[in-house]
Amino acid sequence: MYPSEGSRVIEEAVKESVKAIKPYEAPQAPVGVVKLDFNENLVIEEEWVKRLLLEAARSVDPRLYPSPYAQRAVESVANFLGVNADYVAVSNGSDEFVDLTVKAFVGYGDEAIVVEPTFEVYSLCVTVAGGVVKRFLLNDDMSLDVASLLDAVTPRTKLIFLCSPNNPTGNQQPRNVVKDIVEESRRLVVLDEAYGDFAEYSAIDMALSLPNLLVLRSFSKSFGLAGLRAGYAVGSKELISTLRRVNLPFRVSSVTEKVVELALNRWEYVKSKVEEVKRLRAELFKALSGIEGLKPYPSNANFILTKVVKEGASSASVMQYLAKKGFLVRDRGTLPKLENCLRITVGPRDVNVKLTEALREALEAGGSSRR
């Protein structure tokens, strides 16, 4: 078989729903550049994380398989939350649960409502599965029109995705809004709380009493373990059992299982860092508010969405300027309702100070503001 024939075979065999999808591309960070683009927790000490990993590696035998369905980690999370282990599942990052949930509930032609602007993985997973992404836009102030959302539900709607706090806007819908959607929609609601530890509330307690609510949590943000890939889901016994049916038994490594246990046992340290991030977030918001040409939005996460409102400037041009100064931030200007918006991770105080100086430099060239 000639190479061209092989390519044709692959092209003909690949699912139609996959053909139009572009692989995820992340910018490579040059050495010495400060990453404020992926909402990693730079306030957690790197050495603390490395000690955690070293202790975990020393305490497991990597020649042996981990526990099926990460049961050891499940028990660690359940003990931490004070719930029955039947209500918990653990996998490689909370976004893996997005994929598993879609696999379990969305068939060809089924609908999933995605409240936008938000994390793009929800739509990606639905599209790959052959489902239909039904995009529902937030209001201009990023609030959610519950009545209109419920009107969008059809007999083909299987899932509703909500992010709380929302990435990339940073705001969190009121608790009663989430509860109303879960109770009135009569559909499975997936509530992504990857940034939940930085927020006003968690809906984990609701997931234990409402059978159609699945709450996702991550170790990537508050725990500073983005490189490890670990997350968990909380929901009814029936929901968790369903997710196991579409999961593979040995996805989570034994080292990851142990790190989850050790990290949860050190919650007081993590909690202190979460509180520090909140204080730094308030400081950064105040500093950004004082820069002519920027409009930051209040946040309940570990990042701040900031709109470039100066004539002649754009989110893309400011992002490029910051990159030259050694800072990577995320341009979110192509998402609906987020024209000229940057998403900036809250870093340590010294990093935030230098970042705001660079932002001021980027915008101090003439022009009027569009506030």
Stockholm file with secondary structure:
# STOCKHOLM 1.0

chainA/1-371         MYPSEGSRVIEEAVKESVKAIKPYEAPQAPVGVVKLDFNENLVIEEEWVKRLLLEAARSVDPRLYPSPYAQRAVESVANFLGVNADYVAVSNGSDEFVDLTVKAFVGYGDEAIVVEPTFEVYSLCVTVAGGVVKRFLLNDDMSLDVASLLDAVTPRTKLIFLCSPNNPTGNQQPRNVVKDIVEESRRLVVLDEAYGDFAEYSAIDMALSLPNLLVLRSFSKSFGLAGLRAGYAVGSKELISTLRRVNLPFRVSSVTEKVVELALNRWEYVKSKVEEVKRLRAELFKALSGIEGLKPYPSNANFILTKVVKEGASSASVMQYLAKKGFLVRDRGTLPKLENCLRITVGPRDVNVKLTEALREALEAGGSSRR
#=GR chainA/1-371 SS CCHHHHHHHHHHHSCHHHHTCCCCCCCCCCTTCEECSSCCCCSSCHHHHHHHHHHHHHHSCTTSCCCGGGHHHHHHHHHHHTSCGGGEEEESSHHHHHHHHHHHHCCTTCEEEEEESCCTHHHHHHHHTTCEEEEEECCTTSCCCHHHHHHTCCTTEEEEEEESSCTTTCCCCCHHHHHHHHHHHCSEEEEECTTGGGSSCCCHHHHTTCTTEEEEEESSSTTCCTTTCCEEEECCHHHHHHHHHHSCTTCSCHHHHHHHHHHHHTHHHHHHHHHHHHHHHHHHHHHHHTSTTEEECCCSSSEEEEEECBTTCCHHHHHHHHHHTTEECEECTTSTTCTTEEEEECCCHHHHHHHHHHHHHHHCSSCCBCC
#=GC SS_cons         CCHHHHHHHHHHHSCHHHHTCCCCCCCCCCTTCEECSSCCCCSSCHHHHHHHHHHHHHHSCTTSCCCGGGHHHHHHHHHHHTSCGGGEEEESSHHHHHHHHHHHHCCTTCEEEEEESCCTHHHHHHHHTTCEEEEEECCTTSCCCHHHHHHTCCTTEEEEEEESSCTTTCCCCCHHHHHHHHHHHCSEEEEECTTGGGSSCCCHHHHTTCTTEEEEEESSSTTCCTTTCCEEEECCHHHHHHHHHHSCTTCSCHHHHHHHHHHHHTHHHHHHHHHHHHHHHHHHHHHHHTSTTEEECCCSSSEEEEEECBTTCCHHHHHHHHHHTTEECEECTTSTTCTTEEEEECCCHHHHHHHHHHHHHHHCSSCCBCC
//
